Amino acid sequence: MNDMEFYYLPKEYQTIHTACFDLIRQVEEFIVKDEYQFLKVSSTPMTPEDMKLLEECGDFWDFLKKHREEQFYTQLNKQLILGLLMDFCYFMQESLDCSNKMRLVVSFALLRRPLVDNSRILLRILTDDKFYDKFIERDDYDPAKMSDEETMAFLKATDEKSIPICQQYWFSTLNCLTMPCSVSSKMR
């Protein structure tokens, strides 16, 4: 992108800075462009019996957890990943902007969340069998908080578990995108 204004960034870093910004903008397109809005909408067909069960549960997520557990995890994964992706874009863009203005301490601080904290959340999603229960049921649960030992254990566990979990959850999440809809939950 040629219209970027460089404040203090040395000339030798401007090309790579622009390339990074452009990559983040491409990722952001999945969040903001109309043609990708289907990624933000989760849906599930509902029968009249389902509508009665939903009314009894009082909440769409509770209904899914109780009566359609596989869809519950698919929908939750989709919403969590979209949220992490949005978070990644916002923090990376701000970090790049701060580095351009020679505010390097702020820039590096902003990098921590998408590169460290969000990665830890992804590790938990992939490897912690109790992640969803803790995430949903405990108000004090911080999925990004873990010791170095826990981080290493989760990293080792990804070698063993990532492929089966990806097949089970991520592929079913992709299938969810094509499901017909009668009740939908839109991410804000």
Short mmCIF file of the C-alpha atoms (twelve columns), coordinates in Angstrom:
data_MODEL
# 
_entry.id   MODEL 
# 
loop_
_atom_site.group_PDB 
_atom_site.id 
_atom_site.type_symbol 
_atom_site.label_atom_id 
_atom_site.label_alt_id 
_atom_site.label_comp_id 
_atom_site.label_asym_id 
_atom_site.label_seq_id 
_atom_site.Cartn_x 
_atom_site.Cartn_y 
_atom_site.Cartn_z 
_atom_site.pdbx_PDB_model_num 
ATOM 1   C CA . MET A 1   0.000   0.000   0.000  1 
ATOM 2   C CA . ASN A 2   1.651   3.202   -1.167 1 
ATOM 3   C CA . ASP A 3   -0.488  5.736   0.663  1 
ATOM 4   C CA . MET A 4   0.818   4.791   4.124  1 
ATOM 5   C CA . GLU A 5   2.469   7.657   5.923  1 
ATOM 6   C CA . PHE A 6   5.692   6.749   7.656  1 
ATOM 7   C CA . TYR A 7   6.475   8.993   10.581 1 
ATOM 8   C CA . TYR A 8   9.774   7.845   12.012 1 
ATOM 9   C CA . LEU A 9   10.166  4.333   10.646 1 
ATOM 10  C CA . PRO A 10  13.544  3.960   8.905  1 
ATOM 11  C CA . LYS A 11  13.304  3.428   5.143  1 
ATOM 12  C CA . GLU A 12  14.761  -0.106  5.285  1 
ATOM 13  C CA . TYR A 13  11.775  -1.267  7.418  1 
ATOM 14  C CA . GLN A 14  9.016   0.452   5.462  1 
ATOM 15  C CA . THR A 15  8.538   -2.311  2.869  1 
ATOM 16  C CA . ILE A 16  8.194   -5.101  5.436  1 
ATOM 17  C CA . HIS A 17  5.984   -2.875  7.605  1 
ATOM 18  C CA . THR A 18  3.674   -2.269  4.649  1 
ATOM 19  C CA . ALA A 19  3.620   -5.990  3.814  1 
ATOM 20  C CA . CYS A 20  2.656   -6.857  7.408  1 
ATOM 21  C CA . PHE A 21  -0.084  -4.252  7.415  1 
ATOM 22  C CA . ASP A 22  -1.411  -5.582  4.106  1 
ATOM 23  C CA . LEU A 23  -1.469  -9.147  5.438  1 
ATOM 24  C CA . ILE A 24  -3.453  -8.055  8.480  1 
ATOM 25  C CA . ARG A 25  -5.862  -6.173  6.220  1 
ATOM 26  C CA . GLN A 26  -6.391  -9.341  4.179  1 
ATOM 27  C CA . VAL A 27  -7.237  -11.277 7.319  1 
ATOM 28  C CA . GLU A 28  -9.538  -8.443  8.368  1 
ATOM 29  C CA . GLU A 29  -11.485 -8.816  5.125  1 
ATOM 30  C CA . PHE A 30  -12.935 -12.031 6.529  1 
ATOM 31  C CA . ILE A 31  -14.391 -9.980  9.346  1 
ATOM 32  C CA . VAL A 32  -15.687 -6.833  7.644  1 
ATOM 33  C CA . LYS A 33  -16.486 -7.509  3.976  1 
ATOM 34  C CA . ASP A 34  -20.099 -8.262  3.075  1 
ATOM 35  C CA . GLU A 35  -19.160 -11.332 1.033  1 
ATOM 36  C CA . TYR A 36  -17.833 -13.016 4.214  1 
ATOM 37  C CA . GLN A 37  -20.714 -12.102 6.536  1 
ATOM 38  C CA . PHE A 38  -21.841 -15.734 6.525  1 
ATOM 39  C CA . LEU A 39  -18.810 -16.420 8.742  1 
ATOM 40  C CA . LYS A 40  -20.384 -14.310 11.498 1 
ATOM 41  C CA . VAL A 41  -23.771 -15.993 11.447 1 
ATOM 42  C CA . SER A 42  -24.348 -19.313 13.134 1 
ATOM 43  C CA . SER A 43  -27.579 -21.156 12.493 1 
ATOM 44  C CA . THR A 44  -29.425 -24.351 13.231 1 
ATOM 45  C CA . PRO A 45  -32.739 -25.631 11.875 1 
ATOM 46  C CA . MET A 46  -35.499 -25.720 14.468 1 
ATOM 47  C CA . THR A 47  -38.647 -27.855 14.574 1 
ATOM 48  C CA . PRO A 48  -41.733 -26.819 16.579 1 
ATOM 49  C CA . GLU A 49  -40.631 -29.339 19.242 1 
ATOM 50  C CA . ASP A 50  -37.187 -27.719 19.307 1 
ATOM 51  C CA . MET A 51  -38.800 -24.311 19.783 1 
ATOM 52  C CA . LYS A 52  -40.643 -25.650 22.862 1 
ATOM 53  C CA . LEU A 53  -37.387 -27.060 24.234 1 
ATOM 54  C CA . LEU A 54  -35.670 -23.748 23.536 1 
ATOM 55  C CA . GLU A 55  -38.394 -21.927 25.447 1 
ATOM 56  C CA . GLU A 56  -37.927 -24.311 28.392 1 
ATOM 57  C CA . CYS A 57  -34.147 -23.767 28.348 1 
ATOM 58  C CA . GLY A 58  -34.546 -20.007 28.054 1 
ATOM 59  C CA . ASP A 59  -31.284 -19.557 26.152 1 
ATOM 60  C CA . PHE A 60  -30.129 -20.718 22.730 1 
ATOM 61  C CA . TRP A 61  -26.700 -21.808 24.011 1 
ATOM 62  C CA . ASP A 62  -28.270 -23.770 26.885 1 
ATOM 63  C CA . PHE A 63  -30.607 -25.447 24.400 1 
ATOM 64  C CA . LEU A 64  -27.724 -26.501 22.181 1 
ATOM 65  C CA . LYS A 65  -25.630 -27.741 25.130 1 
ATOM 66  C CA . LYS A 66  -28.483 -29.828 26.466 1 
ATOM 67  C CA . HIS A 67  -30.094 -31.129 23.269 1 
ATOM 68  C CA . ARG A 68  -27.522 -30.800 20.458 1 
ATOM 69  C CA . GLU A 69  -24.135 -31.083 22.040 1 
ATOM 70  C CA . GLU A 70  -22.157 -31.515 18.800 1 
ATOM 71  C CA . GLN A 71  -23.732 -28.384 17.314 1 
ATOM 72  C CA . PHE A 72  -23.068 -26.571 20.563 1 
ATOM 73  C CA . TYR A 73  -19.318 -27.184 20.293 1 
ATOM 74  C CA . THR A 74  -19.297 -26.414 16.577 1 
ATOM 75  C CA . GLN A 75  -21.095 -23.102 17.102 1 
ATOM 76  C CA . LEU A 76  -18.969 -22.204 20.117 1 
ATOM 77  C CA . ASN A 77  -15.730 -22.954 18.249 1 
ATOM 78  C CA . LYS A 78  -16.861 -20.804 15.379 1 
ATOM 79  C CA . GLN A 79  -17.656 -17.866 17.651 1 
ATOM 80  C CA . LEU A 80  -14.447 -18.235 19.682 1 
ATOM 81  C CA . ILE A 81  -12.221 -18.446 16.604 1 
ATOM 82  C CA . LEU A 82  -13.924 -15.463 14.986 1 
ATOM 83  C CA . GLY A 83  -13.488 -13.470 18.193 1 
ATOM 84  C CA . LEU A 84  -9.809  -14.408 18.422 1 
ATOM 85  C CA . LEU A 85  -9.333  -13.508 14.766 1 
ATOM 86  C CA . MET A 86  -10.917 -10.085 15.293 1 
ATOM 87  C CA . ASP A 87  -8.810  -9.543  18.381 1 
ATOM 88  C CA . PHE A 88  -5.687  -10.546 16.455 1 
ATOM 89  C CA . CYS A 89  -6.375  -8.026  13.701 1 
ATOM 90  C CA . TYR A 90  -7.102  -5.116  16.020 1 
ATOM 91  C CA . PHE A 91  -4.063  -5.627  18.214 1 
ATOM 92  C CA . MET A 92  -1.694  -6.284  15.310 1 
ATOM 93  C CA . GLN A 93  -2.864  -3.169  13.453 1 
ATOM 94  C CA . GLU A 94  -2.433  -0.998  16.527 1 
ATOM 95  C CA . SER A 95  0.978   -2.515  17.195 1 
ATOM 96  C CA . LEU A 96  2.141   -1.800  13.653 1 
ATOM 97  C CA . ASP A 97  0.810   1.736   13.881 1 
ATOM 98  C CA . CYS A 98  2.665   2.294   17.162 1 
ATOM 99  C CA . SER A 99  5.912   0.931   15.736 1 
ATOM 100 C CA . ASN A 100 5.556   3.342   12.837 1 
ATOM 101 C CA . LYS A 101 5.403   6.199   15.366 1 
ATOM 102 C CA . MET A 102 8.456   4.917   17.312 1 
ATOM 103 C CA . ARG A 103 6.320   3.911   20.283 1 
ATOM 104 C CA . LEU A 104 8.078   0.562   20.503 1 
ATOM 105 C CA . VAL A 105 7.257   -0.270  24.120 1 
ATOM 106 C CA . VAL A 106 3.556   0.131   23.361 1 
ATOM 107 C CA . SER A 107 3.978   -1.762  20.088 1 
ATOM 108 C CA . PHE A 108 5.559   -4.780  21.793 1 
ATOM 109 C CA . ALA A 109 2.989   -4.695  24.591 1 
ATOM 110 C CA . LEU A 110 0.211   -4.824  21.980 1 
ATOM 111 C CA . LEU A 111 1.850   -7.820  20.298 1 
ATOM 112 C CA . ARG A 112 1.657   -9.862  23.486 1 
ATOM 113 C CA . ARG A 113 -2.082  -10.418 23.381 1 
ATOM 114 C CA . PRO A 114 -2.474  -11.819 19.853 1 
ATOM 115 C CA . LEU A 115 0.808   -13.719 19.862 1 
ATOM 116 C CA . VAL A 116 0.939   -15.062 23.407 1 
ATOM 117 C CA . ASP A 117 -2.443  -14.832 25.111 1 
ATOM 118 C CA . ASN A 118 -4.599  -15.793 22.121 1 
ATOM 119 C CA . SER A 119 -2.196  -18.627 21.287 1 
ATOM 120 C CA . ARG A 120 -2.678  -19.985 24.790 1 
ATOM 121 C CA . ILE A 121 -6.449  -19.860 24.332 1 
ATOM 122 C CA . LEU A 122 -6.097  -21.787 21.064 1 
ATOM 123 C CA . LEU A 123 -3.906  -24.336 22.845 1 
ATOM 124 C CA . ARG A 124 -6.599  -24.831 25.454 1 
ATOM 125 C CA . ILE A 125 -9.295  -25.205 22.791 1 
ATOM 126 C CA . LEU A 126 -7.223  -27.882 21.074 1 
ATOM 127 C CA . THR A 127 -5.968  -29.841 24.045 1 
ATOM 128 C CA . ASP A 128 -7.906  -29.148 27.262 1 
ATOM 129 C CA . ASP A 129 -10.860 -31.530 27.465 1 
ATOM 130 C CA . LYS A 130 -12.405 -29.435 30.243 1 
ATOM 131 C CA . PHE A 131 -11.903 -26.073 28.505 1 
ATOM 132 C CA . TYR A 132 -15.539 -25.588 27.498 1 
ATOM 133 C CA . ASP A 133 -16.938 -26.446 30.911 1 
ATOM 134 C CA . LYS A 134 -14.535 -24.027 32.609 1 
ATOM 135 C CA . PHE A 135 -15.105 -21.339 29.983 1 
ATOM 136 C CA . ILE A 136 -18.886 -21.501 30.259 1 
ATOM 137 C CA . GLU A 137 -19.416 -22.222 33.937 1 
ATOM 138 C CA . ARG A 138 -16.702 -20.242 35.741 1 
ATOM 139 C CA . ASP A 139 -16.762 -16.445 35.803 1 
ATOM 140 C CA . ASP A 140 -13.230 -16.348 37.221 1 
ATOM 141 C CA . TYR A 141 -11.706 -18.543 34.479 1 
ATOM 142 C CA . ASP A 142 -8.968  -16.910 32.382 1 
ATOM 143 C CA . PRO A 143 -8.028  -19.284 29.550 1 
ATOM 144 C CA . ALA A 144 -4.962  -17.199 28.638 1 
ATOM 145 C CA . LYS A 145 -3.444  -17.566 32.092 1 
ATOM 146 C CA . MET A 146 -1.129  -20.538 32.456 1 
ATOM 147 C CA . SER A 147 2.263   -21.304 33.882 1 
ATOM 148 C CA . ASP A 148 5.280   -22.059 31.704 1 
ATOM 149 C CA . GLU A 149 4.944   -25.726 32.660 1 
ATOM 150 C CA . GLU A 150 1.299   -25.781 31.594 1 
ATOM 151 C CA . THR A 151 2.206   -24.061 28.327 1 
ATOM 152 C CA . MET A 152 4.849   -26.681 27.594 1 
ATOM 153 C CA . ALA A 153 2.438   -29.507 28.450 1 
ATOM 154 C CA . PHE A 154 -0.213  -28.062 26.140 1 
ATOM 155 C CA . LEU A 155 2.334   -27.628 23.344 1 
ATOM 156 C CA . LYS A 156 3.401   -31.264 23.699 1 
ATOM 157 C CA . ALA A 157 -0.247  -32.334 23.730 1 
ATOM 158 C CA . THR A 158 -0.894  -30.611 20.399 1 
ATOM 159 C CA . ASP A 159 1.489   -33.051 18.750 1 
ATOM 160 C CA . GLU A 160 -0.713  -35.895 19.929 1 
ATOM 161 C CA . LYS A 161 -4.201  -34.393 19.709 1 
ATOM 162 C CA . SER A 162 -4.337  -31.642 17.095 1 
ATOM 163 C CA . ILE A 163 -5.235  -33.746 14.063 1 
ATOM 164 C CA . PRO A 164 -8.147  -35.678 15.641 1 
ATOM 165 C CA . ILE A 165 -9.511  -32.526 17.270 1 
ATOM 166 C CA . CYS A 166 -9.216  -30.570 14.037 1 
ATOM 167 C CA . GLN A 167 -11.101 -33.276 12.213 1 
ATOM 168 C CA . GLN A 168 -13.796 -33.459 14.863 1 
ATOM 169 C CA . TYR A 169 -14.409 -29.777 15.564 1 
ATOM 170 C CA . TRP A 170 -12.960 -27.631 12.795 1 
ATOM 171 C CA . PHE A 171 -14.389 -29.669 9.935  1 
ATOM 172 C CA . SER A 172 -17.785 -29.773 11.622 1 
ATOM 173 C CA . THR A 173 -17.509 -25.998 12.040 1 
ATOM 174 C CA . LEU A 174 -16.999 -25.680 8.291  1 
ATOM 175 C CA . ASN A 175 -20.067 -27.871 7.720  1 
ATOM 176 C CA . CYS A 176 -22.030 -25.606 10.039 1 
ATOM 177 C CA . LEU A 177 -21.433 -22.689 7.683  1 
ATOM 178 C CA . THR A 178 -23.564 -24.340 5.011  1 
ATOM 179 C CA . MET A 179 -26.487 -25.392 7.230  1 
ATOM 180 C CA . PRO A 180 -29.939 -23.901 6.487  1 
ATOM 181 C CA . CYS A 181 -31.165 -21.510 9.095  1 
ATOM 182 C CA . SER A 182 -34.362 -20.858 10.948 1 
ATOM 183 C CA . VAL A 183 -32.862 -19.568 14.215 1 
ATOM 184 C CA . SER A 184 -29.561 -17.730 14.131 1 
ATOM 185 C CA . SER A 185 -27.088 -16.283 16.577 1 
ATOM 186 C CA . LYS A 186 -25.129 -13.332 15.170 1 
ATOM 187 C CA . MET A 187 -21.774 -12.398 16.627 1 
ATOM 188 C CA . ARG A 188 -21.396 -8.719  17.418 1 
# 
